[in-house]
């Protein structure tokens, strides 16, 4: 194994280093796993190298450390480096623990049992592998946190007296995504979107807010179907909009998720509703032999009860924490869609969960629907990118073969791929959508209704028309840059005098 401890590299799995350097931390642990398992773990967004120079800096894909940071030439030293500078990657840590002997771990812990990294490794080893090393409980020493809050966002704290550890992991053993602290997320948090929305709405007319919310509810429902490439009949879109309007009222349970799936699917129910009993994938089929070409392979059917229970328990845990609601929504909603527990409806339920959590955590108000799906639809290419950023690297870890019914059969254990994800990229994307929703979509809709109301009053002052005709007239003016075309006038408004039409068009230009 020692051949890769000091080896200078310039490229690591198609990722160029900013200068020649030696792999350290998770990069080296990945190399260790390749040699032990012949599989490449999903890559963290940033990896680390040590160079011979004395300059410490970061790029988009690399943390560059000086030679004084270089760990010793053993796996434990690189685990310590990763914990110190890179945070927790629970998937990689678990795979490394599975491929190290318990004897190695025990010997290290016993050399410095009260050291903070020894205790963190001890706790994580027992927590991830659900086994106990033959070491007596610690009796002395101050408590140390598992998650370094300077590097990643922690959950609520529960003390582990055995290890003198504060377990502040943002999840349970069966579902614990991590989100790294980034400048981008911190910049969004400083904008305090939740309070900004409350401030922007506080002087608005209550009826205007109610009408805006009603329109946005339908808009969000239709957008959520459009993301899936569907154009549902109005009743189905309204029913789903009604469900979104009730988000946050009921506890999140498997029964509740199944109830929502029934609403999403509508009257044409699937042969099998609820949790899948077969494997699933998203992608295409080969034109000639119809073999699967997966972009994403869903969690194995046999793992779904454990994963969904873990997700629900993590949701409860985070409900009682100070974790930023947008980050909590990322963990639960994106975690759900990547598990893909149902045969259909997962995408719309994923976006419902964003509504559910933001309302439940009082980030958004019941008075104003938060049309997050509309913002996602506006950024659909980026949305696809953040979904693929999760799915594509995991395909290398999954051993699968096609089945006779053109599905996939997964041959290896994959549950940890869905339990222990890094969702930093997804959190940054969701915050972008939150910003667009609060600063553009909601204000623009309110502004439109205010302008529409002014036009209605202006038209009523000039001539008496039914409300439906006024709405139609305004719609035609919007479609034709404030002018009523001769064809529309002849077909719908032949009774309107020419001088009145001119005044209406002038008023439209003034208002809009």
N, C-alpha and C positions, 0 to 999 in steps of 0.2 A: 504493500500500500504506500510505502514511503515515497514512491516515485513522484507523486503529485503534491507532496507537501511543500517543496521549494521550487517546483518547476515554474519557469517564467512563461507566461502565455500572452498572446495578443488578441486571440479570439476564443470565446467560450460559447459553444452551441450557437454559432452564427451571430453572437453578440460581440462586437469589437470593443476592446478595452481602450481607454483614452491614451494609454502608454503601456509598455510591457510591465507585467507584475505577476505576483504569485497569488493564487486563489486563497481566500480566507473566509471563515464564517460559513454561511449557508452555501456559497458557491463550492467550497471544498466538500461540505457535507453531501451536496448533490453528486459530486464526482465520486465520493465514497459509495453512495447508494448505487450508482451506475455499475461500479465494479462488483458490488455485493449482490445486486438484484437484476442487473441488466435493464433497468428501467430509469428513465429520466423523470424526476419529480417536477411538477409544475414550477416554473421559475418565478421567484419573487420579482417585483418590478425593478428593484435595485439589487445589485450584488456587490461584493467587496473584493478588492485586491490590495496587496501591500507592494509598494515599489521601493527601489533603492534610494529614491530622492527624499527630501525632507519637507515635502509639501503635502498638506492634507486638504483635499477638495472633493466636491461632488459633481457628477454630471447627471443627465436624465436617467441613465441606466447603471451608473457605477458610483460607489463610494470608494475613494482612493485614500489609503492610509500610508503612513510612513513606516519605515522598517522597525521603528521602536514599538509599533503596535503589534508586530508579528507574533502570533501565538506559537507555542511549542509544537513540535511535530507529532501530535497525537490528536485523536478525534475529540476527546473531552475538552482540550484547550480551545478547539474551534467551536465547540458548542458554547463555551463560556464567552468567546469573542462575539458570537451571534447574539447571545442574550444581552451582552453589554452594549453593542453598537447597532444591532439590526432589529431587535425586538423578537417577538414570538412568531415563529411559523410552525404551528402545531402539527401540520401534516408532515413536514420534513423531520421535525424532532421525533415524532412517533416512529417513522420509518427507520431513523437512525437507531433509536432505542431498541427496536425489534431486531436490528442487525448487529447490536453490540451485546456482549455477554453481560448478564446481571453481575457477574463477578467483577468486571471492569468498573461498573457504576458503583458497586458497593465499596470497592477498594478506594476509589476517589473520594467518596463521601466520608469514609472513616479517616482519611488523611486530614480533613479539615471540616468536621461535622457542623461547626457553627458558622462557617463561611457563607456569605449570602448567596454565592453562585452554587455552592454545594447543596444548600437547602432548596434552592429553586429547581435544580436538576433532580434532586431527590423527590420533591413534591411532584414535578411534572412527569417523571418516570412512573410513579405509582398512580397518578391521576389518569394518564393517557393509556397505560397498559392494564389498569385495574388489577394490580397485583401489589403485594407488600414485600419489600426487601427486609431481610432479617437484620434490622438495625433497631435498637431501642429508641423510644420517643425522646426528643430533646426536652430537657428540663429548664435550661437557661438560655438567655440571649433575647435581644429585642426582635420584634416581628419585622419581616421584610416582605414587600409586595411582589407578587409574581409578575404582574404586568407593569412595565416601566411607563408611567403616564406621560413621560416626556417623549416617548417614541410611539405609543399606541393609546387608543381610547379604552379605558378600563370599565368594568362593570361594578356592581356593588361588592363590598368586601365581606367575606366570611373567613374567620380565623381557622387555620389548621394547626391545632396545638401540637400535633405530632412533629411537624416540621418547623414550628415557629414561623409560619408563613401566613401572610394575608392573601387569601385567594380572591383576587379582584378580576378574575377572568370574566369577559362579557358573555358568558354562556355556560352550558352544561357539558358533561362528557359526550353527550350524544349530538350536540349541535353548538359549535362555538366559533363563528367567523371572527376574524380580527380586522380592524381598520387602523391603518397607520396615520399618525399625525402628519399632515402636509401643510405647506404654506397656503395652498389653494383652499383647503377645508377651513383653516383658521381664518382666512380672509373672508370667506362666506359667513362664518359664525359671527365675526365682528359686525357684519351688516345687520344682524338682529332682525331678520325678515318677519318673524312672527309679530313682534311689537310694531314693526313698520306697517304691516297690514292693518292691525287694529287701529293705529293712529290715522291711516288714510281713510278708514271707513267710518270713524266715529262721528263725523259731521254730515254724513250722507243720509238722505231721506230713507226711512225704513222700507217704504214700498219699493223704492228704486233698488235697494239691496235685495229684497225678496225676489223681484223680477229678474235681476241679474243672476242670482243664485239658481233660479229655475231654468234659465237659458243655459247656464254653464253646466248644469247637471246633465242635460240632454247632450250638450256638446262633448262633455267628457265621456259619456257612455258611447256615443258614436265613434269618438276618436279611439277608444279602447278596442272596439271591434275593427276599426280601420287598420290599426297596427297589425292585427292578425289577418288582414286581407279580406275581411268580411264586410258586407253592407247589409245589416239585418233590417227586417221590416220594423216600422216605427214602434209597434207594440213591444217587441223584444228589446229594442234599445231603451224604451221608456221603463220597462220592468227592471232592466239592469241599472238604469239611472236611479230608480226608486231604491234599489238595494244600496247603491253608493250613498244615497242620501241618508240611509240608516247606519252607515259605517260608524264603528266605535261604540254602538249601543250594547252589543252582545259580546260576551267573553269569546275569545278565540279558542275553539275546540275543533276536533276532527269532525264532529257532527255539524258544526256551523259551516266549516269549509265545504262539506258535502251538500248542505242545504244551498249554499251559494252556487255550487257547480250546477245544481238543477236549474237555478234561475238563469245562469249564463247559457246553458245548452238549449233551453227552451223546450218546445213540445217534442222535437225530434231526438228523443233520449238515445244515448249510446247503449250498445249491448251490455257493456259493463260500466256502471257509474261507480263513483267512489275510488278508493285506492286501487291502482293497477294490480293485476295479478300476473301480468306478462311484462317483459322488458319493453323499453321504449326508446326511440331516438328521434331526433329532428334532423332532417336532411333530405336527400333525393334518392331515387333509385336509378340504377344503371339502365339506359334505354334498351340495351340488347337482352340482358339476362335478368333484369329487375333486381339485381343485388343491391343491398343498402349501401348508400354513401353518406355516412353520418357526419353532421357538423357538431352535433351534441348527442352524447349518450346519457340517458337519464339514469338516476339511481336504480339499483336492482330492486325488483319487486319485493324480494324477501327482506330488504333493508328498510322498506317504507314505514312500517309501524314504528320502528325505533327512531328513524330520522324525524318523522312528523311529530312524534311525542317529544323528542328533543327540542324541536323548533317551538312547540307550544310551551314547553317548560322554560325555554330561554326567553320567550315573549313575556311570560309571567315575571321572571327574574328581572328583566330590563324595565318592565313597567314600574317596578319599585326602585328604580335607580335614577341617578342624575344624568344618565347618558343622553346626549343631544338627540332629540326626537328624529331628526333627519337621518342620523347614523343608525338609530334603532330601526327605522323603517327600511334602511338599506339592508341591514342584517337579516331581518325577517322576510321582507318581500323578495329580495334577490335570492336569498337562501332557498325560499319556497320554489321559485321558478327554475332554479338550477337542479333541485331535487326532482321536479316535474312529476308529482305524485299521481296525477290523474291522466286519463287517456286524452282528455280534451278540456279546455277551459283554464289551463294553468296561467297563461299570459294575462288574462283579464282578472283572475283572482290575485295574481301578483300585484297588479296595479290597484286593485281594491284594498289590499293589505297596506299599501302606502297611505291611502285615505284613512283607513281604520286606525293606524298608529298615530298619524299626525293629529287626528281629532281626539283620540284617547289621551294623548299627552298634552292636550290643550295648545298645540302649536298652531292649529287652525281652528276657526270658529264654525259652529253649526250654522250660523246665520249666512255664511258665505261658502258655497261649494268651492273646493280647491281643484281646478281642472288640470291635474297633473298629467293625465293621458294626452290632453291637447298639447301640452309642452313637449311630451315625449314624441308625439307624432310630428311636431315641428322639427325635431332633432332625430329623426328616425335612423339616419345613417350612423350617427354617433351611438345611438341605442344598440344597433346591431353590433357595432364595434365592441361595446362593453360586455355584451352577451358572449361574443366570440372570444374575448380576452379570457373569460373563464373556461369556456368549453374546449377551445382548440388545444391548449397545453395538456389537458387531461386525457385527450384521446390517446396520447403516447403511453399512458399508464394502463389503459384499459385493454385487456385481451378479449377479443370478441370474434365470433364467427357468424355468418348469415344462417338463418333458419329456413326451413322449407316454405314457411309462409311469408318470406321476405322481410322478416324482422331481424333483430340481433340477439345472440345469446352471449352473455357476459361470462367469461370463464374464471376470472380472478376476483379477489376481494376488492371492492371499490368504495365501501361506505365512507372511509375517511376523506375521500376527495370532496364529499358533499358536507361532511361535518365540519371540516377545518379549513375553510377557504380564507384567502385574503381578499376582502371586498373594498379596498381603498379606491380603486378606479371607479367602481360602481357608486360609491358614496360621493365622489367628486361630480359624477354625471348627475346624480339625483339632486345635488345642490344647485347645479346649473339650471335644472328644470324648475326647482323651487323659485330661484331668482326670476326666471322668465315669467312664471305664473304670477308672482306678486308684483313685479315691476312693469309687466307688459299686458299679459292676457286679461287679468281682472280689471285693471284701470281702463284698458281699451274698451272692454265690454260695458263698463259703467258709463264711460264717455259716450259710447255709441247710443246707449239708451237715453242719456240726457239730451243728446242732439236729436234723436228720434222724437222725444217728447216735445221739444221746441218746434220741430217741423209740424207735428200734429196740431199744436196750438195755432201755429201760423196759418195752416191750411183751413182749420175750422173758422178762423177769423175772416177768411176770404170767401169761403163757400161751404155749404152744407153737403157732406158726403158721409156714407156709412164708414165705420171704422175699418172694415176689411178693404174698402176701396182706397182709403188713405194709406194703409199699409202697403197696398199694391203699388200705388203711385210713388211712394218713397222708394220702394224696391227698384222700380223702373228707372228712377232718377239716379240711383246709386249705380245701376248697371251701365248707364250711358253718360257718366261724368256730369251729372246734374242737368241733363237735357232730356225732355220727353220726346222720344222718336215719333215721327209721323205715323208709323205703323201701329205703335202702341196706343197713340191718341185715337186713331180711327177705330181700333178694335175695342178699347176699354173706356175711353174718356171723350167720346165724340161730343158730349153735351157741355164740356168745359169751354168757356169763352177763351179766346186767344190771349186777351190781356191778363186774365187770371193765371193762365199757364205761365206767362212771362214773369209775373210777380212770384209765383211758386218757385220757378227756377232760380230767380234772383235770391230768394230767401234760402234756398238749398245751398247755394254757393256761400252765402254769409254764414250759415250754421255749420256746414260740413267742411 
